[in-house]
Amino acid sequence: MRKIFNIIALSLLVALFSVSLLAQNPDSLTFVTAKAVANAEKDGIIFNNYLFEGNLFNSNQCISVLEIPAAFHFDVVIAPEGTLVGTSTLAADLNAIAALNGSFFNMRTPYGGVTYTRVEGTTISDNNKDVPTPFWSRSIRQNGAVAILYGDLYIVKADQLKNWEKYIFAEDVLTSGPILMVDGELEPQAPDKFNTNRHPRTAVGKRSNGTVVFVVVDGRLPEAAGVSTTELSLIMSWLGCRDALNLDGGGSSTMVFDGNIVNHPSDNKKFDHQGERVVANAILVQSLEYVVPSE
């Protein structure tokens, strides 16, 4: 009888603990138990799209996720000189199986890069330190980087070294921010309007097993409210990422898979796949068998 009582007591304790966790963050259970409304797979890359009707962060949300095994080759690419180009066009030109829009840029300049960009060992642009507003503070926009070494993607957090990004040992480097996760821990987000307001967001994360995770959260639409950077960091943690970085968002947020735009870019203010914005750079995913043709 005592053994049965102990089992019942333990079951009640586990149940109460579970309820307590759910009360602390019910959104985590909502997210991890959601069923994808669209999915696809190619060559081991898995795409899922999730639609939440008012039940995630008390809002409508549409979230696209690509899970990319370690056996793929990543590249940072930039738009041709003097132009801005859609992420989907950059992906098509280099026969990429998947692509994600990259870091921040200025649409009024020939290249437009405002963050440090290195491609195949050549510096394309430096971190812009001259913009006088806190919006472009390095502590917010440039406190992390995507680094690609021998085709493998890494996420790096800024340190105290001046011009730290120039000392990253990698062929391709693209600074961005804010950093969302480091070594499995959420990074605190500055109380800046860019961070706290909900916008379309793009993020890249990496799991301990080497899987790279691309995420786009749609926004600025009735069907998709967008998220804050704190909410984005939670999503990346629920997806099992160890490290994660926010990339350019807003109208730039675009995910391409198998030749198609799979999220809902917001520049045309419609919940469809046609509102893509031209950008300065992107992150591409290619199979190891693909060789860039020589010029």
ABEGO torsion letter per residue (X at the ends): XAAAAAAAAAAAAAAAAAAAAAAABAAAAAAAABBBABBBBBGGBBBBBBBBBGABGGBBBBBBBBBBBAABBBBBBBBBBGBBBBAAAAAAAAGBABBBBBBBBBAABAAGBABBBBBGGBBABBBBAABABAAABAAAAAABBBBBBGGBBBBBBBBABBGAAAABBBABBBBBOBBABBGGBBBBBBBBAAAABBBBBBBBBBBAAGBBBBBBBBBGBAABAEBBAAAAAAAAAAAGBABBBBBBBEAABBBBBGGBBABBBAAAGBBBAAABBBBABBBBBBBAABBBBBX
